[in-house]
Amino acid sequence: MKICIIPARGGSKRIPRKNIKYFLGKPIIAYSIQAAVESKCFDEVIVSTDDTEISEVAKSFGASVPFVRPEFLANDYVDTISVIKHAIEWFDNQNQLPSEVCCLYATAPFVTADSIKKSYDQMLHTQADYCFTVTSFAFPVQRAIKVTAENRLKMFYPENLKTRSQDLEDSYHDAGQFYWGKVESFRQQKPLFSKYATPYILPRYLVLDIDTPEDWKRAELMYQVLKKSGELD
């Protein structure tokens, strides 16, 4: 049994009601639900939420909400792995034992059914415990600088001052779309950023972490351009 878990608590602060805020005509969570359903990878697509309104919106777009997420897993500090583990244990208690799960974020309008399917195949082919989306940094992190307390500049890695940028190793960061994983690995809480994971690499133009109203506006503009160009078909 393969399940998709979409975490969507009700208490977002920087963008109020973020998970069901309208994004170009429909609640943003709808994009994640629809991509999951269209991928045909899952026996069930569920939303883990503590919020009645989010629950109703999720159901209207084809997800199920089989339980109410407990309050202690719905605060500003809870980690994603704990939310996944809770959902897995709920299915265990119903004698429905999942084999693999995919945690898909509710605010990921650039996610596609194709990337969900291909990343699952990659996880199986590479015999990894996890597969999740990453993208490359636009600038070499080895040449990063910081502003000191005296309002001056200092390199984090001064040994790379004279190294050509093209000679520096590429570096990547979490793209914040989804995490495929084997259930036993989530149960054991094996670390994601480790040898247990294989990366599904996305181009930078398909990645944007939506945390502020400015991010939201930028994401809507990006989405319209990508949709028109066929990148999100």
JONORHU-V691388 format. One line per field, one symbol per residue. ss: DSSP state (H for helix, E for strand, - for the rest). phi: phi as a letter, one per 30 degrees, with the letter a starting at -180 (. if undefined). burial: I if it has 16 or more other ideal C-beta (glycine too) atoms within 10 Angstrom, else O. A space follows every 50 residues. Layout:
# JONORHU-V691388
ss: ???
phi: ???
burial: ???
This chain:
# JONORHU-V691388
ss: -EEEEEE----------HHH-EE--EEHHHHHHHHHHHH----EEEEEE- -HHHHHHHHH---E---E--HHH------HHHHHHHHHHHHHH------E EEEE--------HHHHHHHHHHHHHH---EEEEEEE----HHH-EEE--- --EEE--HHH----HHH----EEEEEEEEEEEHHHHH---------EEEE E--HHH------HHHHHHHHHHHHHHHHH----
phi: .cbcccdadccdcdbehedbddbhjaeddddddddddddhdcdaccccbc cdddeddeddcjccbdacddedcbcdcdcdedddeddddddedchccdcb bbdcddcbdddbddddddddddedddhddbbbdbbdddbeddcdbbcddc ibcbddbddcecddedccddbbbedicabdadedddedhddddaddccdc dcdddcbadccbededdddddddddddddjdcd
burial: OOIIIIIIIIOIOOIOOIIIIOIOOOIIIIIIIIIIIOIOIIOIIIIIII IOOIIOIIOOIOIOIOOOIOOOIIOOOOOOIOIIIIIIOOIOOOOOOIOI IIIIIIIIIIIIOOIIOOIIOIIOOOOIIIIIIIIIOOOIOIOOOOOOOO OOOOOOOOOIOOOOOOOOOOOOOOIIIIIIIIIOIIOOOIOIOOOOIIII OIOOOIIIOIOOOOOIOOIOOIIOOIOOOOOIO
